[in-house]
Amino acid sequence: MRIDGANVLVTGANRGLGRALVGAFLDAGAARVFATVREPANTSVEDVRVETVVLDVTQEGSVFAAASRCRDTDILVNNAASLANKPCIGVPDLSGARLEMETNYWGVLAMCRAFAPHLAARGGGAIANILSIGALVSVPFAGSYCATKAAAWSLTQCIRAELARSGTTVAAVFPGPIATDMARPGEEEGRCAPGAMAAAIVEDLRRGETMIFPDAVSAAIRDGYSADPWSLEKRFAQSVG
């Protein structure tokens, strides 16, 4: 996948992995990066190649406005996400789970639908959906989040098949734990640094990988899942609490 000279759009670019991805694409030679944020004051990347775009992926009007403005996008990176860090049953209400689904599933679908025609018009381009190892094996303390990522993984497979004829490459990215402020308080240790993970993702995209496990934890989960997915479920079920 050609990154040098490409126009890239990254959702959720104001912090964490999103901001690191903006930097990694610039380092890889991207001509322009559309860095989307919900509030324009929330971006701190200073580079003439970066254009800040206000976008709320849960609002269809906002999505299509961004698609119209950024119609020369070559690579779409669906990174924006919501994380409630809550189980599915032991919660007082479903507000967090509903927001996670609105952002992590419906938001991704809306973005793919809005940008697919523009990517096809430019020769196909690529979509990279930032999922999670939670798409493959649920972590009970964040069960509703994992459910949305599993749904997004199924969606990614569907979109990959639908857009194959238009020449659009669709990649699924399964990060392990990242040292960002979305982590549970006090659990930053042992997590992959956003910059290192972003660089690995961009390099794998450049090489044309469509199933990306960008860190040591995710690679281990990949190998364990390939060998015995049910044993992983039992192992992670012990993390309830």
Number of C-alpha atoms within 10 A of each C-alpha: 16 16 21 15 13 21 23 26 30 24 27 26 28 24 20 18 24 26 23 21 29 29 20 21 25 21 13 17 14 21 16 22 27 23 25 27 23 18 13 14 10 14 19 12 18 8 11 9 14 20 17 21 23 21 23 20 29 19 14 16 13 16 21 19 15 22 22 13 11 19 19 17 21 26 27 24 24 23 23 24 24 18 19 18 20 18 18 19 11 8 11 7 10 13 10 18 24 16 18 24 23 19 23 30 25 21 23 26 18 18 23 24 15 19 23 21 15 19 25 17 13 15 12 20 24 27 29 24 25 25 28 24 22 24 20 20 23 23 24 22 20 19 21 26 31 27 23 27 27 22 17 25 22 14 16 24 13 12 19 20 12 12 20 12 11 16 15 23 23 29 23 21 24 27 25 22 24 22 20 16 11 16 15 13 7 6 13 16 11 10 16 20 18 20 20 16 24 25 20 18 25 23 18 19 24 14 12 16 18 18 14 23 24 22 21 15 17 20 17 13 20 17 11 14 16 9 11 10 15 11 13 16 16 12 11 14 15 10 11 11 7
